[in-house]
Amino acid sequence: MSPTINPWHRSPAETSTALHQLEKRHPPPPLPGNDTWYAAPDNLTSVPPGGILKWRPAPRPLSLDNVVAIPVKEMYQIQYRTQNAAGTPIANVLTAIIPESPNFNHLFSYIYFSDTPCPNYNPSLEMTLRPCYPMLFTKEQIGPLVEALDQGWIVAVPDDNGPEASFPSGPTMAYTTLDSMRAMLQSEHITGLSSNAIITLNGYSGGGISAAWTGELHPVYAPELDIAGIALGGLVPNFTYLSEFIREGTGYFAWGPITLVGLSHDYPQLSSWLDENLIPEKAADFWLAETLSIQGIADKYTTIPTCSYFTRGCDAWSDEIPSSILYNSTTMGIHSTPKAPWYLYETAADEVSPINLTRALYEKYCAQGATIYYEESQLGLAHATESVVNFPGAFEWMKERHAGVPVSPGCKKVDVSIPTLMSGWPISILEPVIDTLIAEFDGALSPKWTVI
């Protein structure tokens, strides 16, 4: 297959110019946190992708639960050039975290899931103390980051959906993540990180989607990056497939507003299309998605059939603009084959994304020469539970990558048993996981993680 960086074969922008005037676009969302520091500088296009534009000490400390702070040596926000799925240059932000006892030869790239088209929930805001918009799920995904810091690794967390929060735009996720790695390898004067640091990448759910897209577009967008390994899970490999469930009235309806509103942040022609095809009396209610967190979106849209927002129902989704953008920007496995090795962990009972989608992606990648170790839980675990239960094995695998242990090439699929789960829980990983759960119920952190 001839890899393509452009996320479509025929540009939706070309096919829609005669039908849509871009000035009719629904207004773009505000800057994250309404902070003018996030604004793109005038010299954006004068630096290459991954080039550092500016940086600052993080304005707020790292937090486990948006209430108590986790002490680290230093934390910075770095703005760098990247691009969105349409190829438009954008200025994005990553958060670089330096542990108390750093090893500057190791970079752990970690992808938070925010799963919303609202930039006020970007990780650079949500992983800090008392952000403007607190989010419960910050607590659910801090454990891996804390464990990486405990290893002495430098941690980088990109705002993977970009400054306008274009979730679930896969190419945007990949470009922002890959360019964040490029920026970090140029950041020695800021972070102390070696330009030859060993790199691993981890993400689950929305973070796993980003990690998967990063792995797929890595060979064609940033082939010079040496990524030692990618550990990921909770994938949604095909949003077009999910949209069919929504059409049938059997899917998770909240995916509809998330997907279409988020993609419209990358593609002005989709924004114009939405304005022309939404029922006028319901349009504001639909666009409200770009102001809500993942919890707010679930509360708002889960019981409302997405098709009921459109003048032609879901038949409108077959129009060229939404269908081409949806296919090319949310479907994995059509652009390239990952060259970095993967550790993939999933649950067969995943209620968010049918497991057959992940199995099909695994088989396709493997047939094209990828190296993937795939653990699939047969224990009936829910999507969220899987993220905690099978992470320890993934982290041990990443520790081996940082230690320079070679990966056996090829693919292997393992059905996970209870003994496998129990043997994968080292105390060093259990502690921050337990702390996360305790903090969720307003308990105290362990002495190891004394709060400020």
C-alpha positions as CSV (number, residue, x, y, z in Angstrom):
1,M,0.0,0.0,0.0
2,S,1.3,3.4,-0.9
3,P,1.1,5.5,2.4
4,T,-0.6,8.9,2.2
5,I,-0.1,11.7,4.8
6,N,-3.2,13.6,3.5
7,P,-6.2,12.0,5.2
8,W,-8.2,11.6,2.0
9,H,-7.7,10.7,-1.6
10,R,-10.1,13.4,-2.8
11,S,-10.1,16.5,-0.7
12,P,-13.5,17.4,0.8
13,A,-12.4,21.0,0.6
14,E,-12.1,20.7,-3.2
15,T,-15.5,19.1,-3.6
16,S,-17.3,21.5,-1.3
17,T,-15.9,24.9,-2.4
18,A,-18.7,25.6,-4.8
19,L,-21.4,24.6,-2.3
20,H,-20.1,26.2,0.9
21,Q,-18.6,29.6,1.7
22,L,-16.1,29.2,4.6
23,E,-17.1,32.5,6.1
24,K,-20.4,30.9,7.0
25,R,-18.6,28.6,9.4
26,H,-19.9,28.2,12.9
27,P,-17.6,30.2,15.1
28,P,-14.5,28.3,16.3
29,P,-14.2,27.5,20.0
30,P,-12.3,29.9,22.2
31,L,-8.7,29.4,23.3
32,P,-8.2,26.7,26.0
33,G,-9.1,28.3,29.3
34,N,-9.5,31.6,27.4
35,D,-5.7,32.0,28.0
36,T,-4.1,34.2,25.4
37,W,-0.8,32.4,25.8
38,Y,-2.3,29.6,23.7
39,A,-2.7,31.9,20.7
40,A,-0.5,31.1,17.7
41,P,2.4,33.5,17.3
42,D,3.1,35.4,14.1
43,N,6.1,33.2,13.3
44,L,4.1,30.0,13.3
45,T,4.9,29.1,9.7
46,S,8.5,30.0,9.9
47,V,9.5,27.0,12.0
48,P,9.3,23.4,10.9
49,P,6.8,20.8,12.4
50,G,7.8,20.1,15.9
51,G,9.7,23.4,16.2
52,I,9.4,25.1,19.6
53,L,7.5,28.4,19.5
54,K,7.6,29.4,23.1
55,W,7.5,27.9,26.6
56,R,6.7,28.8,30.2
57,P,6.7,27.2,33.7
58,A,3.3,25.6,34.1
59,P,1.0,28.2,35.8
60,R,-0.4,25.5,38.1
61,P,1.1,22.4,39.7
62,L,0.4,18.8,38.6
63,S,-2.6,17.4,40.4
64,L,-4.1,13.9,41.1
65,D,-7.6,15.1,41.4
66,N,-7.6,18.8,40.6
67,V,-7.6,19.5,44.3
68,V,-4.2,18.4,45.8
69,A,-0.9,18.8,44.1
70,I,1.8,16.2,43.3
71,P,5.3,17.5,43.9
72,V,7.6,17.3,40.9
73,K,11.0,19.0,40.3
74,E,9.7,21.1,37.4
75,M,6.8,21.4,35.0
76,Y,6.7,23.3,31.8
77,Q,4.2,24.1,29.0
78,I,5.8,24.1,25.6
79,Q,4.1,25.5,22.5
80,Y,5.2,24.0,19.2
81,R,4.2,23.9,15.6
82,T,2.2,21.0,14.2
83,Q,-0.8,20.7,11.9
84,N,-4.4,19.5,11.9
85,A,-5.9,16.8,9.8
86,A,-6.5,19.2,6.9
87,G,-2.8,20.1,6.8
88,T,-3.4,23.6,8.4
89,P,-0.5,24.7,10.6
90,I,-1.5,25.1,14.2
91,A,0.3,26.0,17.5
92,N,-0.2,23.2,20.0
93,V,0.9,22.8,23.6
94,L,2.5,20.0,25.5
95,T,3.1,19.7,29.2
96,A,6.6,18.5,30.2
97,I,7.1,17.1,33.7
98,I,10.5,16.6,35.3
99,P,10.5,14.2,38.3
100,E,12.5,14.8,41.5
101,S,15.2,12.3,40.4
102,P,15.2,12.6,36.6
103,N,16.9,10.3,34.1
104,F,17.2,12.6,31.1
105,N,17.7,9.6,28.7
106,H,14.1,8.5,28.9
107,L,10.9,10.1,27.5
108,F,7.5,8.8,28.4
109,S,4.8,10.3,26.1
110,Y,1.4,9.9,27.8
111,I,-1.9,10.6,26.2
112,Y,-4.8,11.7,28.4
113,F,-8.3,11.0,27.2
114,S,-10.6,14.0,27.1
115,D,-13.0,12.7,24.5
116,T,-14.7,16.1,24.0
117,P,-14.7,18.9,21.4
118,C,-14.3,21.5,24.2
119,P,-10.7,22.8,24.5
120,N,-11.3,23.8,28.1
121,Y,-10.8,20.1,28.9
122,N,-7.4,19.8,27.2
123,P,-4.8,17.9,29.3
124,S,-2.7,21.0,29.8
125,L,-5.6,22.4,31.9
126,E,-7.1,19.2,33.3
127,M,-4.0,17.7,34.8
128,T,-3.3,20.7,37.0
129,L,-4.4,22.0,40.3
130,R,-7.8,23.8,40.3
131,P,-8.3,24.1,36.6
132,C,-11.1,26.3,35.3
133,Y,-13.1,23.2,34.5
134,P,-12.5,20.3,36.9
135,M,-13.1,16.8,35.4
136,L,-13.6,13.6,37.3
137,F,-11.7,11.5,34.8
138,T,-8.4,13.2,35.6
139,K,-8.4,10.9,38.6
140,E,-8.9,7.8,36.6
141,Q,-5.8,8.2,34.4
142,I,-3.1,9.8,36.5
143,G,-1.7,6.4,37.8
144,P,0.4,5.7,34.7
145,L,1.9,9.2,34.7
146,V,2.8,8.9,38.4
147,E,4.4,5.5,37.9
148,A,6.5,6.9,35.0
149,L,7.7,9.7,37.2
150,D,8.6,7.2,39.8
151,Q,10.9,5.6,37.3
152,G,12.7,8.9,36.7
153,W,11.4,9.3,33.2
154,I,10.7,12.7,31.7
155,V,6.9,12.8,31.0
156,A,5.4,14.7,28.1
157,V,1.6,15.1,27.7
158,P,0.5,16.7,24.5
159,D,-2.9,18.4,24.0
160,D,-3.4,15.7,21.4
161,N,-6.7,17.0,20.0
162,G,-5.2,20.3,19.2
163,P,-6.0,23.8,20.4
164,E,-9.6,23.6,19.1
165,A,-10.2,20.0,20.5
166,S,-11.0,18.3,17.3
167,F,-11.6,14.8,18.8
168,P,-11.9,12.2,17.2
169,S,-9.8,13.5,14.3
170,G,-7.2,10.8,14.0
171,P,-4.6,12.5,11.9
172,T,-4.7,15.5,14.2
173,M,-4.0,13.3,17.2
174,A,-1.1,11.7,15.4
175,Y,0.5,14.9,14.2
176,T,0.2,16.7,17.5
177,T,1.7,13.7,19.3
178,L,4.5,13.1,16.9
179,D,5.4,16.7,16.8
180,S,5.3,16.9,20.6
181,M,8.1,14.2,20.5
182,R,10.0,16.2,18.0
183,A,9.7,19.3,20.3
184,M,10.8,17.4,23.4
185,L,13.9,16.1,21.7
186,Q,14.8,19.7,21.0
187,S,14.0,20.9,24.5
188,E,17.3,20.1,26.4
189,H,17.7,23.9,27.1
190,I,14.3,23.8,28.8
191,T,13.8,20.3,30.2
192,G,17.3,18.8,30.2
193,L,16.0,15.8,28.1
194,S,18.7,14.2,25.9
195,S,18.1,14.5,22.1
196,N,18.7,10.7,22.0
197,A,16.3,9.8,24.7
198,I,14.5,6.4,24.5
199,I,10.8,7.1,23.7
200,T,7.7,5.1,24.7
201,L,4.1,6.1,24.2
202,N,1.0,5.1,26.3
203,G,-2.7,5.8,26.1
204,Y,-6.0,4.2,26.8
205,S,-9.5,4.9,25.4
206,G,-9.3,8.3,23.8
207,G,-5.6,8.2,24.6
208,G,-5.4,4.8,23.0
209,I,-7.1,6.1,19.9
210,S,-4.4,8.9,19.7
211,A,-1.6,6.4,20.4
212,A,-2.9,4.1,17.6
213,W,-3.1,6.9,15.1
214,T,0.3,8.0,16.1
215,G,1.7,4.5,15.5
216,E,0.0,4.3,12.1
217,L,1.1,7.7,10.8
218,H,4.6,7.6,12.4
219,P,6.2,5.9,9.3
220,V,4.9,8.5,6.9
221,Y,4.8,11.7,9.0
222,A,7.8,11.4,11.3
223,P,9.9,8.4,10.2
224,E,13.0,9.8,11.8
225,L,11.6,9.3,15.3
226,D,12.8,6.2,17.0
227,I,9.8,5.1,19.2
228,A,10.9,2.1,21.3
229,G,7.3,0.9,22.0
230,I,3.6,1.9,22.1
231,A,1.4,0.5,24.8
232,L,-2.3,1.2,24.2
233,G,-5.8,-0.1,24.7
234,G,-9.5,0.8,24.6
235,L,-9.4,1.5,20.9
236,V,-12.2,2.8,18.7
237,P,-10.7,1.9,15.3
238,N,-13.7,2.9,13.1
239,F,-16.1,5.7,13.9
240,T,-17.9,5.1,10.6
241,Y,-18.9,1.7,11.9
242,L,-20.1,3.3,15.2
243,S,-22.2,5.8,13.2
244,E,-24.1,2.9,11.6
245,F,-25.2,1.8,15.1
246,I,-26.3,5.3,15.8
247,R,-28.3,5.3,12.5
248,E,-30.0,2.1,13.6
249,G,-30.8,3.6,17.0
250,T,-28.7,1.0,18.9
251,G,-25.5,2.9,19.4
252,Y,-24.1,5.2,22.1
253,F,-25.8,8.4,20.9
254,A,-23.3,10.7,22.5
255,W,-20.7,9.7,19.9
256,G,-22.8,11.6,17.3
257,P,-22.3,15.2,18.6
258,I,-18.8,14.5,19.8
259,T,-17.7,13.2,16.4
260,L,-19.3,15.7,14.1
261,V,-18.7,18.8,16.2
262,G,-15.1,17.7,16.9
263,L,-14.3,17.0,13.3
264,S,-15.8,20.4,12.3
265,H,-13.0,22.1,14.2
266,D,-10.6,20.7,11.6
267,Y,-12.8,21.1,8.6
268,P,-14.7,24.4,8.1
269,Q,-16.7,22.8,5.3
270,L,-18.1,20.3,7.7
271,S,-19.0,23.1,10.1
272,S,-20.9,24.8,7.2
273,W,-22.5,21.6,6.3
274,L,-23.8,21.1,9.9
275,D,-25.2,24.6,9.9
276,E,-27.1,23.8,6.7
277,N,-28.4,20.4,7.8
278,L,-29.2,20.7,11.4
279,I,-32.8,21.5,12.3
280,P,-32.6,25.2,13.1
281,E,-34.5,24.9,16.4
282,K,-32.1,22.2,17.5
283,A,-28.8,23.5,16.2
284,A,-27.8,25.3,19.3
285,D,-28.5,22.2,21.4
286,F,-26.2,20.2,19.1
287,W,-23.4,22.7,19.1
288,L,-23.6,22.8,22.9
289,A,-21.3,19.7,22.7
290,E,-18.3,22.0,22.2
291,T,-18.8,23.5,25.7
292,L,-19.1,20.2,27.7
293,S,-16.8,17.7,29.3
294,I,-17.1,14.0,28.6
295,Q,-19.4,13.6,31.6
296,G,-21.5,16.5,30.4
297,I,-21.8,15.1,26.9
298,A,-22.8,11.7,28.3
299,D,-25.5,13.3,30.5
300,K,-26.8,15.5,27.7
301,Y,-26.9,13.2,24.6
302,T,-26.9,9.6,25.7
303,T,-30.7,9.2,25.4
304,I,-31.2,11.6,22.4
305,P,-31.1,9.9,19.0
306,T,-28.5,11.8,17.0
307,C,-30.6,11.5,13.8
308,S,-33.3,13.6,15.3
309,Y,-31.1,16.7,15.1
310,F,-31.0,16.7,11.2
311,T,-33.5,17.9,8.7
312,R,-33.1,14.7,6.7
313,G,-32.3,12.4,9.6
314,C,-29.2,10.3,9.4
315,D,-29.6,10.0,5.6
316,A,-27.8,13.4,5.5
317,W,-24.6,11.6,6.8
318,S,-24.3,10.0,3.4
319,D,-23.5,13.3,1.8
320,E,-20.0,13.5,0.5
321,I,-18.7,16.1,3.0
322,P,-19.5,14.2,6.2
323,S,-19.0,10.7,4.8
324,S,-15.5,11.4,3.3
325,I,-14.3,13.2,6.4
326,L,-15.6,10.6,8.7
327,Y,-14.1,7.8,6.8
328,N,-10.7,9.2,6.2
329,S,-10.2,10.9,9.6
330,T,-11.6,8.3,11.9
331,T,-10.8,5.0,10.3
332,M,-7.6,3.3,11.3
333,G,-5.7,0.9,9.0
334,I,-6.0,2.8,5.7
335,H,-2.9,5.1,5.8
336,S,0.1,3.1,6.8
337,T,1.4,0.2,9.0
338,P,3.0,0.9,12.4
339,K,6.7,0.3,12.5
340,A,7.1,0.8,16.3
341,P,6.2,-2.3,18.3
342,W,2.8,-2.4,20.1
343,Y,1.5,-3.8,23.4
344,L,-2.2,-3.8,22.9
345,Y,-4.7,-4.6,25.7
346,E,-8.4,-4.9,25.3
347,T,-11.5,-6.5,26.8
348,A,-13.7,-8.7,24.7
349,A,-16.7,-7.3,26.6
350,D,-15.9,-3.6,25.7
351,E,-19.2,-1.8,25.6
352,V,-17.8,1.4,24.0
353,S,-16.3,-0.2,20.8
354,P,-17.1,-3.7,19.5
355,I,-14.1,-6.0,19.9
356,N,-14.4,-7.2,16.3
357,L,-13.1,-3.8,15.2
358,T,-9.9,-4.1,17.2
359,R,-9.4,-7.8,16.2
360,A,-9.8,-6.8,12.5
361,L,-7.3,-4.0,12.9
362,Y,-4.8,-6.3,14.6
363,E,-5.1,-8.9,11.9
364,K,-4.7,-6.2,9.2
365,Y,-1.6,-4.7,10.7
366,C,-0.1,-8.1,11.4
367,A,-0.6,-9.2,7.8
368,Q,1.3,-6.1,6.7
369,G,4.3,-6.8,8.9
370,A,3.6,-5.0,12.2
371,T,4.9,-6.2,15.6
372,I,2.1,-6.4,18.1
373,Y,1.6,-8.3,21.4
374,Y,-2.1,-8.4,22.0
375,E,-3.7,-9.3,25.3
376,E,-7.4,-9.7,25.2
377,S,-9.4,-10.1,28.4
378,Q,-12.1,-12.8,28.4
379,L,-13.3,-11.9,31.9
380,G,-16.2,-9.7,31.0
381,L,-14.5,-6.5,32.0
382,A,-16.1,-3.2,31.2
383,H,-14.1,-0.6,29.1
384,A,-13.1,1.5,32.1
385,T,-12.2,-1.5,34.3
386,E,-9.8,-2.8,31.6
387,S,-7.8,0.4,31.8
388,V,-6.8,-0.4,35.4
389,V,-6.7,-4.2,35.4
390,N,-4.4,-4.7,32.4
391,F,-2.2,-1.6,32.6
392,P,0.4,-3.2,34.9
393,G,1.4,-5.7,32.2
394,A,1.6,-2.9,29.7
395,F,3.8,-0.8,32.0
396,E,6.2,-3.7,32.6
397,W,6.5,-4.1,28.8
398,M,7.4,-0.4,28.5
399,K,10.0,-0.7,31.3
400,E,11.7,-3.4,29.1
401,R,11.7,-1.0,26.2
402,H,13.4,1.7,28.3
403,A,15.9,-1.0,29.5
404,G,16.8,-1.8,25.9
405,V,15.4,-5.3,25.9
406,P,14.7,-6.2,22.3
407,V,11.2,-7.1,21.1
408,S,10.5,-10.3,19.3
409,P,9.2,-9.4,15.8
410,G,5.8,-10.5,14.6
411,C,2.4,-10.8,16.3
412,K,1.1,-12.8,19.2
413,K,-2.4,-12.8,20.7
414,V,-3.0,-14.0,24.3
415,D,-6.4,-14.5,26.0
416,V,-5.9,-13.1,29.5
417,S,-6.6,-15.3,32.5
418,I,-7.0,-14.4,36.2
419,P,-3.5,-15.7,37.1
420,T,-2.0,-13.5,34.3
421,L,-3.7,-10.5,35.8
422,M,-2.6,-11.2,39.4
423,S,1.0,-11.8,38.4
424,G,1.1,-8.4,36.7
425,W,0.5,-6.3,39.7
426,P,3.9,-5.1,41.2
427,I,3.5,-3.1,44.3
428,S,5.2,-0.1,42.7
429,I,2.2,0.2,40.3
430,L,-0.5,-0.9,42.8
431,E,0.4,2.0,45.1
432,P,-0.5,4.9,42.7
433,V,-3.6,3.1,41.5
434,I,-4.8,2.6,45.0
435,D,-4.0,6.2,45.8
436,T,-6.1,7.3,42.8
437,L,-9.1,5.3,44.1
438,I,-8.6,6.7,47.6
439,A,-8.4,10.2,46.4
440,E,-11.6,9.7,44.4
441,F,-13.3,9.1,47.7
442,D,-11.6,12.1,49.4
443,G,-9.1,10.0,51.2
444,A,-5.4,10.8,51.9
445,L,-2.6,10.0,49.6
446,S,0.1,7.5,50.7
447,P,3.2,8.9,52.4
448,K,5.1,8.2,49.2
449,W,3.1,10.9,47.4
450,T,2.9,13.6,50.1
451,V,0.8,16.5,48.8
452,I,1.9,20.1,48.8
